[in-house]
């Protein structure tokens, strides 16, 4: 994230990819794409391509991680070596470990883990192609995969980012905006029994309180769109079975 912009990222209220400040990239969600996982989902979000798989509840390995009164969530976020233009070194890195942790915490807050004591629920997120916003796309995919696995939750999680480019608040930053904009704020939202909760929130850059308020108004509108796409994906899968 850099505020030093060498090119104009937004002109006359229109961004480089033709979107208005409050518009999402195109999103496609499919549920149940892997036969051998307990639950799975595939998300295309702009040029991002994300696969999520859920296994469990299963026996905990290693045993010392077991919790007597609830299930543990084990989460792994990984970017494939071919997911970016400059080939990424295979295996976990500091960024992947950090994103795995924040996604795990968001899922842990959402899943009713007390229903599965002494068990483990594993969530695997693989980024097949990356173009900014992979953590929120991964969280969105993971939530659908959990629902596909029949894991009880407070509700589905919707991830999205808001930020600032060219002194303008924008929704759902693409790669150019993420690299050269002034701020990036990825957020995870849960529409639970007590209303909308925020289960993930990170900030890179600077935004004023007024800009953050405007960004959150964009996010809450986007959350409804994303939740409908999630529910439509699950309905398509299970209506076929019926």
C-alpha positions in Angstrom: 0.0 0.0 0.0 1.5 3.3 -1.1 0.1 6.8 -1.2 2.6 7.8 -3.9 0.6 7.2 -7.0 2.4 7.3 -10.4 -0.9 7.0 -12.3 -4.5 8.2 -11.9 -6.5 5.4 -10.3 -9.8 7.2 -10.4 -11.0 10.0 -12.8 -14.4 11.7 -12.8 -15.7 9.2 -10.3 -14.8 6.2 -12.4 -12.0 3.7 -11.5 -9.5 2.1 -13.9 -11.7 -1.0 -14.4 -14.8 1.1 -15.1 -16.5 0.7 -11.7 -18.0 3.4 -9.6 -16.6 3.9 -6.1 -19.3 1.8 -4.4 -19.4 -1.1 -6.9 -18.1 -4.7 -6.4 -16.2 -6.7 -8.9 -18.0 -9.6 -10.5 -18.5 -12.5 -8.0 -19.3 -16.1 -8.8 -19.8 -18.7 -6.0 -20.3 -22.5 -6.3 -20.9 -24.8 -3.4 -20.0 -28.5 -3.1 -17.3 -28.6 -5.8 -15.1 -31.3 -4.1 -16.5 -34.8 -3.7 -14.0 -35.9 -1.1 -14.3 -33.0 1.3 -17.1 -32.8 3.9 -17.9 -29.3 2.5 -16.4 -27.1 -0.2 -16.8 -23.9 -2.2 -15.2 -22.2 -5.2 -15.2 -18.4 -5.5 -14.3 -16.2 -8.5 -14.0 -12.6 -7.4 -12.8 -10.3 -10.1 -9.6 -12.1 -11.1 -9.3 -14.0 -7.8 -9.9 -17.7 -7.9 -10.3 -19.4 -4.5 -11.0 -22.9 -3.4 -12.1 -23.8 0.2 -12.5 -27.2 1.7 -13.8 -28.3 5.2 -13.1 -31.6 6.9 -14.8 -32.6 10.1 -15.8 -32.7 12.8 -13.1 -35.3 13.2 -10.7 -36.6 15.9 -8.1 -34.1 17.0 -4.5 -34.6 15.9 -2.2 -33.9 17.8 -4.1 -34.9 20.9 -2.7 -32.2 23.1 -4.7 -29.6 21.1 -8.0 -31.1 22.2 -10.6 -29.0 24.1 -12.9 -30.9 26.4 -15.8 -28.5 26.0 -15.7 -27.5 22.3 -14.2 -28.2 18.9 -11.0 -26.6 17.8 -10.8 -24.8 14.4 -7.7 -25.5 12.4 -7.3 -23.2 9.4 -4.7 -23.0 6.7 -4.7 -20.2 4.0 -2.2 -20.8 1.2 -1.4 -19.1 -2.1 -0.4 -21.5 -4.8 3.0 -21.0 -6.4 1.3 -20.1 -9.7 -1.3 -17.8 -8.2 0.7 -14.6 -8.9 2.6 -13.4 -12.0 6.0 -13.7 -10.3 6.1 -17.4 -9.2 5.7 -17.6 -5.4 7.9 -19.8 -3.4 5.9 -22.9 -2.4 4.9 -23.4 1.3 3.8 -21.2 4.1 5.2 -17.7 4.6 4.7 -15.0 7.3 1.8 -13.5 5.4 0.0 -16.8 5.0 0.4 -17.6 8.7 -1.0 -14.2 9.7 -4.0 -14.5 7.3 -4.6 -18.1 8.5 -4.8 -16.8 12.1 -7.2 -14.0 11.5 -9.5 -16.2 9.4 -9.4 -18.9 12.1 -10.4 -16.3 14.7 -13.3 -15.1 12.5 -14.6 -18.7 12.0 -14.1 -19.6 15.6 -16.4 -16.7 16.6 -19.0 -17.9 14.1 -19.1 -21.7 14.4 -21.0 -23.3 17.3 -18.0 -25.2 18.4 -19.6 -26.2 21.8 -21.7 -28.7 19.9 -18.6 -30.8 19.1 -16.4 -31.2 22.2 -13.1 -33.0 21.7 -13.3 -32.6 17.9 -11.5 -30.8 15.2 -12.9 -28.8 12.2 -10.3 -28.2 9.5 -10.7 -25.3 7.0 -8.3 -25.2 4.0 -8.2 -22.2 1.7 -6.2 -22.4 -1.5 -5.7 -19.2 -3.6 -5.4 -20.4 -7.2 -5.2 -16.9 -8.7 -4.6 -13.7 -6.8 -5.7 -10.1 -7.6 -6.2 -8.3 -4.3 -8.7 -9.1 -1.6 -7.8 -12.8 -1.3 -8.3 -12.9 2.5 -11.9 -11.7 2.3 -12.6 -13.9 -0.8 -11.1 -16.8 1.1 -13.2 -16.1 4.2 -16.3 -15.8 2.1 -15.6 -19.2 0.4 -14.8 -20.8 3.7 -18.1 -19.8 5.2 -20.0 -21.4 2.2 -17.8 -24.6 2.6 -18.7 -24.8 6.3 -22.4 -24.5 5.5 -22.0 -27.1 2.8 -20.4 -29.4 5.5 -23.4 -28.9 7.7 -21.4 -27.2 10.4 -23.8 -25.2 12.7 -23.0 -21.5 12.7 -24.5 -18.2 13.9 -24.7 -17.2 10.2 -22.7 -16.9 7.0 -19.7 -14.7 6.9 -19.2 -12.1 4.2 -15.8 -10.7 3.6 -15.1 -7.5 1.6 -12.6 -4.6 1.6 -13.0 -0.9 1.5 -10.2 1.7 1.0 -9.1 5.0 -0.4 -7.6 5.8 -3.8 -7.1 9.3 -5.2 -8.6 10.7 -2.0 -11.8 8.8 -2.8 -13.4 6.1 -0.7 -13.8 2.9 -2.8 -15.3 -0.6 -2.3 -13.5 -3.8 -3.2 -10.1 -2.7 -4.2 -8.4 -4.4 -7.2 -4.7 -5.1 -7.6 -3.7 -1.6 -8.8 -5.7 0.1 -6.1 -4.4 -2.2 -3.4 -0.8 -1.6 -4.5 -0.9 2.1 -5.1 -3.9 3.4 -3.1 -3.8 5.3 0.1 -5.7 2.8 2.4 -7.0 -0.8 2.5 -9.5 -2.1 5.1 -10.5 -5.7 4.8 -13.5 -6.6 6.9 -15.4 -9.8 7.7 -19.1 -9.5 8.5 -21.6 -11.9 10.1 -25.4 -11.3 10.0 -26.1 -13.2 13.2 -29.1 -13.4 15.6 -28.1 -10.1 17.2 -27.6 -8.3 13.9 -24.5 -7.6 11.9 -21.2 -8.3 13.7 -17.7 -7.6 12.5 -15.5 -10.7 12.9 -12.4 -9.6 11.0 -11.0 -6.1 10.6 -7.5 -5.0 9.5 -6.2 -1.6 8.4 -3.3 -0.6 6.1 -3.0 3.1 5.4 -4.9 6.1 6.8 -8.6 7.1 6.6 -10.4 9.8 8.5 -13.4 8.8 10.7 -15.7 10.3 8.1 -14.1 8.2 5.3 -14.4 5.1 7.4 -18.1 5.7 8.1 -18.7 6.1 4.3 -16.7 3.0 3.7 -18.8 1.0 6.2 -22.0 2.2 4.5 -20.6 0.7 1.3 -19.6 -2.5 3.1 -23.0 -3.1 4.6 -24.7 -2.7 1.2 -22.1 -5.1 -0.3 -22.6 -7.6 2.5 -26.3 -8.1 1.5 -25.2 -8.7 -2.2 -22.5 -11.2 -1.2 -24.8 -13.1 1.3 -27.4 -13.6 -1.4 -24.8 -15.0 -3.7 -23.7 -17.4 -0.9 -27.2 -18.5 -0.3 -28.0 -18.9 -4.0 -24.9 -21.2 -4.3 -26.1 -23.4 -1.5 -29.6 -23.5 -2.8 -28.4 -24.5 -6.3 -26.5 -27.5 -4.9 -29.2 -28.8 -2.5 -32.2 -28.1 -4.8 -30.5 -30.4 -7.4 -30.3 -33.1 -4.8 -34.0 -32.7 -3.9 
